[in-house]
Amino acid sequence: MDQKTVTLIRTSQRGDQKAFHELVAMYDERIMTLALQLLKNKEDAEDVYQEVFLKAWKNLQTFEFKSDFYTWLYRITTNSCFSYRSGKMRHHLENISLEEGYHDAYTETGPERSDQQNRILARVDALPQKQKTVFVLRYYQGHKIKDIANLLGLTDGTVKRYLHRATLKLRKDLATYA
């Protein structure tokens, strides 16, 4: 973590909102992208995005510099996405559509995407939540196994197991399209 980030965190921990807003500006795009990829819906991602930074502000005193600040925010984001999504499912408040803003989070060429890409993204979306999260972090965001383990608070072996299961399921589900 660079010195500027450390200084902003320490200043924020003392209650300086301006310093915290600078921290938010440093990480907001990556956090929003992750929320979009996990929730598939821009409005849901925006809700979680706000919740993430509210939680970060409220819990900033607990940040002990044992991990990177980005890792800490990622954990808050993934946990918030899981909670948000399971709460929505539990209460059947809304059906999450594959068509509303989700696929564009995976690729910049949304409308120009091929049928094959659409099928792959639909199958990724159908993975169990933890497998999907690990798969997205690895193959769409390019994180290493160790980094994913740190981000999600899992062991390397658990991450590898989720990736393996996700890959096997995707191979099986997509075999008919080859």
C-alpha positions in Angstrom: 0.0 0.0 0.0 1.5 3.4 -0.9 2.1 6.1 1.6 -0.7 8.4 0.3 -3.3 5.6 0.8 -2.0 4.9 4.3 -2.2 8.6 5.2 -5.7 8.9 3.8 -6.8 5.9 5.8 -5.3 7.1 9.0 -6.8 10.6 8.5 -10.2 9.0 7.7 -10.0 6.9 10.8 -9.7 10.2 12.8 -13.1 11.2 11.2 -11.9 13.3 8.2 -14.7 12.9 5.6 -12.7 14.7 2.9 -9.9 12.1 3.2 -12.4 9.3 3.1 -13.9 10.8 -0.1 -10.5 10.7 -1.7 -10.2 7.0 -0.7 -13.6 6.4 -2.3 -12.5 8.1 -5.5 -9.4 5.8 -5.7 -11.5 2.6 -5.5 -15.0 3.5 -6.6 -14.7 2.2 -10.2 -13.3 -1.2 -9.3 -15.9 -1.7 -6.6 -18.7 -0.7 -8.9 -17.4 -3.1 -11.6 -17.3 -6.0 -9.1 -20.8 -5.3 -7.9 -22.1 -5.2 -11.5 -20.4 -8.5 -12.2 -21.8 -10.2 -9.2 -25.3 -8.8 -9.2 -26.0 -8.5 -12.9 -28.1 -5.4 -12.5 -26.9 -1.8 -12.5 -29.5 -0.5 -10.0 -28.7 -3.4 -7.6 -25.0 -2.7 -8.0 -25.5 1.0 -7.3 -27.4 0.1 -4.1 -24.6 -2.2 -3.0 -21.9 0.3 -4.0 -23.4 2.8 -1.6 -23.8 0.2 1.1 -20.1 -0.8 0.7 -18.7 2.6 1.2 -21.2 3.3 4.1 -20.0 0.1 5.8 -16.4 1.0 5.1 -16.9 4.4 6.7 -18.6 2.9 9.7 -16.0 0.2 10.2 -12.9 2.0 9.2 -11.7 1.9 12.8 -11.4 -1.8 12.5 -9.0 -1.7 9.5 -5.7 -2.7 11.0 -3.4 -2.5 7.9 -3.0 -6.3 7.9 -4.2 -6.5 4.3 -4.3 -4.1 1.4 -7.2 -1.6 1.7 -8.4 -2.8 -1.7 -8.6 -6.3 -0.4 -10.6 -5.1 2.6 -13.1 -3.3 0.3 -13.4 -6.3 -1.9 -14.4 -8.4 1.1 -17.0 -5.9 2.1 -18.3 -5.8 -1.5 -18.6 -9.5 -2.0 -20.2 -10.0 1.3 -22.6 -7.2 0.6 -23.5 -8.7 -2.8 -24.1 -12.1 -1.3 -26.3 -10.6 1.4 -28.2 -8.3 -1.0 -28.8 -11.1 -3.5 -29.9 -13.7 -0.9 -32.2 -11.1 0.7 -33.8 -10.4 -2.7 -34.2 -14.1 -3.4 -35.6 -14.8 0.0 -38.2 -12.1 -0.3 -38.8 -12.5 -4.1 -38.7 -8.7 -4.5 -37.6 -8.8 -8.0 -36.5 -11.2 -10.8 -33.0 -10.3 -11.9 -32.8 -10.1 -15.6 -29.9 -11.3 -17.6 -30.6 -8.5 -20.1 -30.5 -5.5 -17.9 -26.9 -4.1 -17.8 -25.3 -7.3 -16.7 -23.4 -8.5 -19.7 -21.9 -5.1 -20.3 -20.0 -5.5 -17.0 -18.2 -8.4 -18.6 -17.3 -6.9 -21.9 -17.2 -3.4 -23.4 -18.8 -4.6 -26.7 -22.2 -5.6 -25.3 -24.4 -5.1 -28.4 -21.6 -6.5 -30.7 -21.1 -9.6 -28.6 -21.4 -12.9 -30.4 -24.0 -15.6 -29.6 -21.2 -17.8 -28.3 -20.2 -15.0 -25.8 -23.8 -14.6 -24.7 -24.2 -18.4 -24.1 -21.0 -18.4 -22.0 -22.1 -15.4 -20.0 -25.5 -17.0 -19.4 -23.8 -20.2 -18.1 -21.4 -18.3 -15.9 -24.4 -16.5 -14.4 -26.1 -19.9 -13.7 -23.1 -21.0 -11.6 -23.6 -21.2 -7.8 -22.8 -17.8 -6.3 -19.4 -18.7 -4.7 -18.2 -20.5 -7.9 -19.4 -17.6 -10.0 -17.6 -15.0 -7.8 -14.3 -16.9 -7.9 -14.7 -17.5 -11.7 -15.4 -13.8 -12.4 -12.5 -12.6 -10.2 -10.1 -15.1 -11.9 -11.1 -15.0 -15.6 -12.8 -11.6 -16.0 -10.8 -9.5 -13.6 -7.5 -11.4 -13.9 -6.8 -11.9 -10.2 -4.4 -14.7 -9.1 -5.5 -17.6 -7.0 -3.7 -16.3 -3.9 -5.2 -12.8 -4.4 -8.7 -14.2 -4.7 -8.2 -16.3 -1.6 -7.2 -13.1 0.3 -10.0 -11.1 -1.2 -12.7 -13.6 -0.1 -11.1 -14.8 3.0 -10.7 -18.4 1.7 -7.8 -20.8 1.4 -6.0 -21.2 -1.9 -7.3 -24.8 -2.0 -10.9 -23.7 -1.6 -10.5 -21.1 -4.5 -9.0 -23.8 -6.7 -11.9 -26.2 -5.8 -14.5 -23.6 -6.7 -12.7 -22.8 -10.0 -12.4 -26.5 -10.8 -16.1 -27.1 -10.2 -17.1 -24.0 -12.1 -14.9 -25.0 -15.1 -16.2 -28.5 -15.1 -19.8 -27.3 -15.0 -19.2 -24.8 -17.8 -17.5 -27.4 -20.0 -20.4 -29.7 -19.5 -23.0 -27.0 -20.1 -21.3 -25.6 -23.1 -20.2 -28.9 -24.7 -23.3 -28.9 -27.0 -22.3 -25.5 -28.4 -18.8 -26.6 -29.6 
